[in-house]
Amino acid sequence: MCATCGCGDASGPVISRPLDHHSPGSDNEPVHDHSHVHDDSHVHDDSHVHDHSHNHQGVTGTTTRTISLEQKVLEQNDVIAARNREWLSTRGIVALNMASSPGAGKTSLIERTISDLSGQVRVGVIEGDQATLIDAERIAATGCDVVQVNTGAGCHLDAQMVSNAIDSLDPAPGSLLLVENVGNLVCPALFDLGERMKIVVISVTEGTDKPMKYPHMFAAAGLVLINKVDLLPYVDFDVDACMEHIHSVNPGVRVLTLSVTTGEGVNDWYTWISDQCATSVA
């Protein structure tokens, strides 16, 4: 269970490849969480959090214990994230952690990006969802290497899940690694995966004030994409006001508007990706 939000599945995450994936090995046999971080070390939480507090004047110590456990979980996650980042960096792999509300268009954007950048950059994808191989199968249909991570009751990916997925995916040196996080604008803001940058996707079918309601996610973003601008004539969404809200929680962050459906603005997204890849260390 995740101490920071109470989510989690006792059975742990399951890492799978789609049935029609061209990689070697058995078809769609789940890869359970038995692998190690890239230096073959694992960070285990073998300690227990004991409540040694006494009930003085009705004070139970519950708040202190909860905060301590949350810090412990995040500290362990950050250790693994740092190892992920080092492994990716030494191979010149640009990893982008993509977060959004469900339905903002992350998977469609990834599909189009793979197609449009075909022949220019090699792309690998880690798909995060609570259940099913649906999105991984969509990505596999493009011919892209993809691994699905099902988190069960978990509402976000963490660094260990991504480490295990990287072991399975084995992304090529100099490639682009797109990590589609579970649809959620809360917990993904807290968990470093070892990525180069967090990308937040918001669509015009959501509220203009979404950045104010989920400030931590937008504050953590290195880039914000406003998707589905082709629907602006039909929805009540103020792009300028949304940008003001974004910059109120993250001054200076770059914001791009685009439509995956029509292709409007996608070249600006591709130019941004190209700039990131150009600065990667081989």
matplotlib code that plots the C-alpha trace (Angstrom):
import matplotlib.pyplot as plt

x = [0.0, 1.2, 1.6, 1.2, -2.3, -3.5, -3.7, -2.1, -2.7, -1.2, -0.4, 1.8, 2.1, 2.1, 4.3, 3.2, 3.6, 0.8, -0.2, 0.9, 4.2, 7.2, 9.6, 11.0, 9.6, 6.3, 3.2, 1.7, 3.1, 3.0, 6.4, 5.9, 7.9, 11.0, 13.6, 16.2, 17.2, 19.8, 22.8, 21.2, 20.3, 16.9, 15.7, 13.5, 11.5, 12.4, 11.7, 8.5, 7.0, 6.2, 4.0, 6.1, 4.1, 2.1, -1.3, -0.6, -3.7, -5.4, -2.5, -2.1, 0.9, -1.0, -0.2, 3.6, 3.7, 1.8, 4.2, 7.2, 6.0, 5.2, 8.7, 10.2, 8.2, 9.2, 12.8, 13.1, 11.4, 13.8, 16.8, 15.5, 14.5, 18.1, 19.4, 16.9, 17.9, 21.6, 21.0, 19.0, 21.3, 24.5, 22.7, 21.4, 17.8, 15.3, 12.5, 9.3, 6.8, 3.3, 0.5, -3.1, -6.7, -8.3, -9.4, -7.1, -5.6, -2.2, -2.4, -3.6, -0.8, 1.7, 0.3, 0.5, 4.0, 5.3, 3.8, 5.0, 8.5, 9.0, 12.5, 13.6, 13.9, 13.4, 10.6, 9.8, 6.7, 5.8, 2.1, 0.6, -3.0, -4.7, -5.9, -6.0, -3.6, -5.8, -3.4, -0.3, -2.1, -2.8, 0.8, 2.0, -0.1, 2.2, 5.2, 6.6, 8.3, 5.9, 5.5, 2.3, 2.4, -0.9, -0.9, -4.0, -5.5, -2.5, -3.2, 0.3, 3.5, 6.5, 10.3, 10.5, 7.7, 9.5, 12.8, 11.2, 9.5, 12.8, 14.5, 11.7, 11.7, 15.4, 15.2, 17.8, 20.6, 19.7, 16.0, 13.0, 11.1, 7.5, 6.1, 2.3, 1.4, -2.0, -4.7, -4.5, -3.4, -2.5, -0.1, 2.0, 3.2, 4.8, 6.7, 9.9, 10.4, 13.8, 12.5, 14.0, 10.9, 7.2, 4.7, 1.1, -1.6, -4.9, -7.7, -10.2, -13.0, -11.8, -12.2, -10.2, -9.4, -7.9, -4.3, -5.7, -7.4, -4.3, -1.4, 1.2, 1.0, 1.2, 4.0, 6.0, 5.6, 8.4, 6.0, 2.2, 0.2, -3.3, -4.9, -8.2, -8.1, -10.1, -13.1, -12.8, -15.8, -18.0, -16.8, -16.6, -12.8, -10.6, -7.1, -5.6, -7.2, -5.9, -2.4, -2.6, -3.6, -0.7, 1.8, 0.4, 1.6, 4.5, 5.9, 7.8, 6.8, 6.3, 2.7, 1.9, -1.6, -2.3, -4.9, -4.0, -7.0, -6.2, -2.5, -2.7, 0.3, 1.9, 5.0, 5.8, 5.6, 8.0, 10.4, 10.4, 11.1, 13.9, 15.5, 15.4, 17.0, 19.7, 20.7, 20.8, 24.2, 25.1]
y = [0.0, 3.5, 5.5, 8.8, 8.2, 4.8, 3.2, -0.1, -3.7, -6.4, -8.5, -5.8, -4.4, -6.6, -5.8, -7.2, -7.0, -7.0, -10.3, -9.3, -7.7, -8.7, -9.1, -12.6, -14.6, -16.1, -14.4, -12.0, -13.8, -11.4, -10.3, -10.0, -7.8, -10.0, -7.9, -5.6, -2.1, -1.7, -2.1, -5.3, -3.8, -3.6, -1.1, -3.1, -1.7, -4.3, -2.0, -1.6, 1.6, 1.1, 3.4, 4.1, 7.2, 7.5, 8.9, 12.2, 14.3, 12.6, 13.0, 9.7, 10.5, 9.2, 12.3, 12.1, 8.4, 9.0, 11.8, 9.7, 6.7, 9.0, 10.5, 7.0, 5.9, 8.9, 8.7, 5.1, 6.0, 8.9, 6.5, 4.2, 7.2, 8.5, 5.1, 5.1, 8.7, 7.8, 4.6, 6.5, 9.5, 7.4, 5.9, 9.2, 8.2, 11.0, 9.9, 12.0, 11.3, 12.2, 12.9, 14.0, 13.4, 10.4, 11.2, 14.2, 12.5, 11.2, 7.9, 9.5, 12.0, 9.2, 7.3, 10.3, 11.2, 7.7, 7.9, 11.4, 10.9, 7.5, 7.4, 10.4, 9.1, 5.6, 5.6, 3.2, 3.4, 2.4, 2.4, 2.8, 1.8, 0.1, -2.7, -4.1, -4.1, -1.8, 1.1, -1.0, -2.8, 0.5, 1.5, -1.9, -1.5, 1.4, -1.0, 0.7, -1.2, -1.0, -2.5, -2.3, -1.7, -2.5, -1.0, -2.8, -0.4, 1.9, 5.4, 6.2, 4.7, 4.7, 4.4, 0.7, -0.1, 2.0, 0.3, -3.1, -1.9, -0.5, -3.9, -5.5, -2.9, -2.4, 0.9, 1.6, 4.1, 7.6, 6.8, 8.6, 6.9, 8.1, 7.0, 7.3, 7.6, 6.5, 9.1, 11.2, 14.7, 14.1, 11.3, 11.4, 14.9, 13.3, 10.4, 10.9, 8.1, 9.1, 11.0, 14.0, 16.0, 15.8, 16.7, 17.6, 17.3, 19.1, 19.2, 22.0, 19.6, 20.1, 23.1, 26.3, 26.3, 22.8, 24.1, 25.9, 22.8, 20.6, 23.0, 20.5, 18.6, 21.8, 23.2, 20.0, 20.2, 21.1, 21.5, 21.8, 20.8, 22.0, 19.5, 19.3, 22.9, 21.9, 21.7, 25.3, 26.5, 24.0, 24.2, 26.8, 27.0, 30.1, 29.3, 32.6, 32.3, 28.7, 29.9, 32.5, 29.9, 27.6, 30.4, 31.4, 28.0, 27.5, 30.9, 30.6, 27.0, 26.6, 26.0, 24.6, 24.3, 21.5, 19.2, 15.5, 15.1, 17.8, 18.2, 21.8, 22.8, 19.3, 20.5, 22.8, 19.6, 17.8, 20.7, 20.7, 16.9, 17.4, 20.0, 17.7, 14.8, 17.2, 18.0, 14.3, 12.9, 9.9]
z = [0.0, -0.8, 2.4, 0.7, -0.6, 0.8, -2.7, -3.6, -4.4, -2.2, -5.3, -6.7, -10.2, -13.3, -16.3, -19.6, -23.4, -25.8, -27.5, -30.9, -29.8, -31.9, -29.0, -28.1, -25.3, -24.4, -25.7, -23.1, -20.1, -17.2, -15.9, -12.1, -9.9, -9.4, -11.2, -9.6, -10.2, -12.9, -10.6, -9.3, -5.9, -4.5, -2.0, 0.4, 3.3, 5.8, 8.7, 10.5, 11.7, 15.4, 17.4, 20.5, 21.3, 24.5, 24.8, 26.7, 27.1, 24.2, 21.7, 19.9, 17.7, 14.6, 12.5, 13.3, 12.4, 9.1, 8.0, 8.9, 6.9, 3.9, 4.0, 4.1, 1.1, -1.0, 0.1, -1.1, -4.3, -4.9, -4.4, -7.2, -9.4, -9.2, -10.4, -13.2, -14.2, -14.2, -16.3, -18.8, -19.0, -19.6, -22.6, -23.9, -23.5, -23.0, -20.7, -20.5, -17.7, -19.2, -16.8, -17.2, -16.2, -17.8, -21.3, -22.0, -25.0, -23.8, -25.6, -28.9, -28.6, -28.2, -31.1, -33.4, -32.1, -32.9, -36.4, -37.3, -35.9, -37.6, -39.1, -37.1, -33.6, -32.1, -29.5, -26.6, -24.5, -20.9, -20.4, -17.0, -16.2, -13.3, -15.6, -19.1, -22.1, -24.2, -24.5, -24.9, -27.8, -29.4, -29.1, -30.3, -33.4, -34.5, -34.4, -31.4, -28.5, -25.5, -22.0, -20.0, -16.2, -14.5, -11.0, -9.7, -7.1, -7.4, -8.8, -10.1, -11.3, -9.0, -9.7, -9.0, -11.4, -14.1, -13.3, -13.8, -17.0, -18.3, -17.7, -19.8, -22.5, -22.8, -24.7, -27.3, -26.6, -27.9, -28.0, -26.7, -23.8, -23.3, -19.9, -19.9, -16.2, -14.7, -15.4, -12.3, -11.4, -7.8, -6.9, -10.1, -9.0, -5.9, -7.4, -9.3, -11.9, -13.0, -16.0, -17.8, -17.3, -16.4, -19.2, -18.2, -20.8, -20.3, -22.8, -23.5, -22.5, -18.9, -16.8, -17.4, -13.7, -13.6, -12.8, -9.7, -8.5, -9.0, -8.4, -7.4, -10.7, -12.8, -10.6, -11.3, -15.0, -17.4, -20.2, -20.4, -23.5, -24.0, -26.3, -28.4, -29.4, -32.4, -30.0, -28.7, -30.8, -29.0, -25.3, -22.6, -22.2, -22.1, -23.2, -22.1, -18.6, -18.4, -19.3, -16.6, -14.0, -15.1, -14.8, -11.4, -10.0, -12.4, -13.6, -16.9, -17.8, -21.5, -22.7, -26.1, -27.7, -30.1, -31.6, -32.0, -34.2, -36.8, -36.3, -35.3, -33.2, -33.2, -35.0, -32.0, -29.8, -32.1, -32.2, -28.4, -28.4, -30.9, -28.7, -25.7, -27.7, -29.0, -25.4, -24.2, -23.3, -25.4]

ax = plt.figure().add_subplot(projection="3d")
ax.plot(x, y, z, "-o")
ax.set_aspect("equal")
plt.show()
